[in-house]
Amino acid sequence: MAVPKRKVGRAVTNTRRSSHKIEAKGTQECPQCHTPKLPHRVCAECGYYKGNEVIVTAE
């Protein structure tokens, strides 16, 4: 079983963990209704995807 030769200090641990952060998801503007939406997904507001109405919404 592998055992570390010596203790890993706090600085090394914190430097490694510095990239473990949560980032906001990128959003795009819907070309139909101009509301923010996730890319490659149907717009929740108008129901359009790539210019086609995929989900019929009550307007």
C-alpha positions as CSV (number, residue, x, y, z in Angstrom):
1,M,0.0,0.0,0.0
2,A,1.4,3.4,-1.0
3,V,2.1,5.7,2.0
4,P,3.3,9.3,1.6
5,K,6.9,9.9,2.8
6,R,6.0,13.2,4.5
7,K,3.0,15.4,5.3
8,V,1.6,17.5,2.6
9,G,1.4,21.1,3.9
10,R,-1.6,23.4,4.0
11,A,-0.2,25.6,1.2
12,V,0.1,22.7,-1.2
13,T,-3.4,21.5,-0.4
14,N,-5.0,24.9,-0.7
15,T,-3.2,25.6,-3.9
16,R,-4.5,22.4,-5.4
17,R,-8.1,23.1,-4.1
18,S,-8.0,26.7,-5.5
19,S,-9.4,25.5,-8.8
20,H,-12.3,23.5,-7.3
21,K,-14.8,26.3,-7.6
22,I,-18.3,26.6,-8.9
23,E,-18.7,28.6,-12.0
24,A,-21.9,30.1,-13.4
25,K,-23.3,28.3,-16.4
26,G,-23.0,30.2,-19.7
27,T,-26.2,31.5,-21.1
28,Q,-27.2,32.7,-24.5
29,E,-30.0,35.0,-25.7
30,C,-33.0,33.3,-27.3
31,P,-33.3,34.6,-30.9
32,Q,-37.2,34.6,-30.7
33,C,-38.0,36.2,-27.3
34,H,-34.5,37.5,-26.2
35,T,-34.6,35.9,-22.8
36,P,-31.5,34.2,-21.4
37,K,-31.4,30.4,-21.9
38,L,-28.9,27.5,-21.7
39,P,-27.2,26.7,-25.0
40,H,-28.5,23.7,-27.0
41,R,-31.8,23.6,-25.1
42,V,-35.4,24.6,-25.8
43,C,-36.3,28.1,-24.6
44,A,-38.5,27.8,-21.5
45,E,-40.3,31.0,-22.3
46,C,-41.3,30.6,-25.9
47,G,-40.7,26.9,-26.6
48,Y,-38.5,27.5,-29.7
49,Y,-35.3,25.6,-30.6
50,K,-33.3,26.5,-33.7
51,G,-36.2,28.5,-35.1
52,N,-38.7,25.7,-34.8
53,E,-41.5,25.7,-32.2
54,V,-40.9,22.5,-30.3
55,I,-43.1,23.0,-27.2
56,V,-46.5,24.8,-27.6
57,T,-46.7,27.4,-24.8
58,A,-49.8,29.4,-23.8
59,E,-49.2,33.0,-24.9
